[in-house]
Structures are given as structure tokens and as C-alpha cells.
Amino acid sequence: MMKKKWTFIDTLIVIVVLAVVVLAAVKVLPSKLGSAEKKNVEFTVMIQNKDTELAEAIKPGAKATLSLTEKDGGIVKDVRAETATQMTFNSIDGTYDEVPVEGKKDIFVTVTADCELTDKYIKTGGTAIKVGGEIPVRGQGFATQGFVIEIND
């Protein structure tokens, strides 16, 4: 029977495997074990190119569900509607112009919600709140989706 010798390659493989395990633990464990601070967070959701009736249906003080499971929610603090615009190519000048869209509004809904804050995320229940992230906004008389454009914690 032949005796196997420990080589430099064997040592290198063990070191690489240990480094990968340590790196994975450092990445995963802080988010799992890290202390999440509970805080009331205010954020703004932009809902683009919607009918005027939707803008009128969303009222300050209304409860808003921020997920499809109806578990995560907040309170509408403020609603602002502006005339929707779209970029159109002006073939005469060779430029792009912002043109108002008739009968459509861009709606800005400011919501306050109880959230968990860590170094890596802000969540209300199971819904992540991050700038640029798409989020459903539903309540009595309205249901739509928009994008988070601002967070004030």
C-alpha cells in the first residue's frame, strides 16, 4: 500500500476553502444576526402616467398596503400630483422635448411606515424599501405600483 504525502497543493486547497467559508460567514451572518433598529421611516413613491381619478382617490391619512400579501403597511402622509410629461423627438431641431400628456398625472405619495433598519436594508415587514425599487401601493379605493424615489429616516 502506498503512503500519500501532504503537498503544497493540498495546503493551498485547504487555505482557499477556509477563506471562502470565512468570507461567506462574514457576508451572511451580520445580516442574520445584526441588530435591527425599529424606526418610523418616511419615503416617497412616484407613480407615473396615471389617470387623474387615481390621484384624487389617494388621500392623506389613508392606510396603504405596501405588499401583495397585505401584511406590510403604512400611512399616507402627503399626496402631490403633477401633469405627466413624456419625452418626444423634435425632428425639426433634432432635439428631445418634454411634452405634457393630456389627462395623465405623475403622483408623488409620501408614506410613513414602521420599518426595521440595519446597515444593509430597510424593511417594513417583508417588503424592502430602497430607492429605485418598485413597490405596490394599495388602499381603499386605489391600487397601483410605483418606484421609491426618496427615503427620509
N, C-alpha and C positions, 0 to 999 in steps of 0.2 A: 504494500500500500504506500502510495506516495504522500509525503507530508507537504501541505501547502504553506507557502511563506507569505507573510504580510508585506505588501509592497507599497511604494509611494503612491501609486494609482489608487489602491484601496483606501489609504488615508485621505487622499484628495476627495474621493467619492463620499466618504463619511462626513468630511467637513462641509461639502456642498449641500448634502441632505440636511445636516443640522442647521446650516444657515437659512435654508428655505423654510424649515419648520419654525425657527425663531422669527423670521420676517413675517410669516403668516400669523403667528401668535401676536406679534406687536401690532399688526394691522387690524385683526379681528377682535381681539379681547377688549381694547379700550372702548369700542362702540357697544359691546355687550355688557361690560362691567362698569363703564363710566357712569358717573352720577348725572342724571338728567335733572335739570332745574325746571320746575314748573313756573310758567310765567304767562301773563296775558300779552299776546302779540297782536299788533295791528299790521295788516297788509292790504295792498290794493290789487284788485283783479281787473284787467282790461278785457272787455268783451267787445269784439269788433263787428261792425257792419250788421247791426240788428235793427229790427223794427222799433219804431217809437213806442209802441204799446208795451214792449218788454221793459224799456227804460222807466215807463210810468208805473209798472207793476212792482218794481223793486223799491221798497220803502225803508228809510232809516228806522232802526229799532226792530226790524223783522228778523226772525230766526232764519239762518241759512245753513243748509246741509252742504258740507264740503267733500262729500264722497258719494260713491254709488251705493254704499251699504247702509246709509242713513245713521251711522254711528258718530261720525265726526262733524261737529258743527260750530257755528259762531253766530255773532250778532252783526247785522249790517249797521255800520256806523254812519256812512255817508254814501250818497249816490250822485254822480255827476254825469251828464250826457252831453256829448258834443256831436256836431254834424260829422258824419263819416266822410272820409275822403279816400280817393284812390289815385294812384299814380297812372298818368296816361302819357303816351309818347306824342309829342308835338312834331309831326313830320315836316312842318314848315321851317321851324327853328332848329330841329334836331335835338330838342331838349325834352325833359320829362316835367310835367306839370301836375300839381295836386288839384284834383277836381272834386268838388263836393258830390256825394251820392244822395240823390233825392229820396227822402222818406226813410233813410237809414241813419242810425246813431252809433257812435262809439261810446260805450258805457263804462265808467270807472266806478267800481264798487269797493269801498273801504270796509273791511271786515275785521272785527276783533274776535279772537278765539284763545282758549286756554291751550297752551302748547308745551311740549317738552323741548327744552333747549340743551344741546350738547355742543361740543366743539365741531361735530361733523354734520349735524342736521337739526332742523326744526320740524316737529311733527305735531299735528293735532290728531290724536288717536292713531290711526294707521296711515293717515294722509300726510305725505311730505310737503312742506311749504318751502319752495325755493324759487328764486327769481328766474323767470323764463319757463317754469314748469306749468303744464296745463292742469287745471283744476276745475271740477264741476262746482257750480253754484246753483243750489236749488232751494226753493222755499214755497210758501203758499202763494200760488198764482204765477210762479216763474220757475223755469228750469233751463239752464244754459251751461256753457263751458267758456272759460277764458284763460288768460295767462297772468300769472303773478308778475307784476312789474315793479313792486316796491315792498320792502319789509321794514317796519319800524318796531324794534323790540325793546 
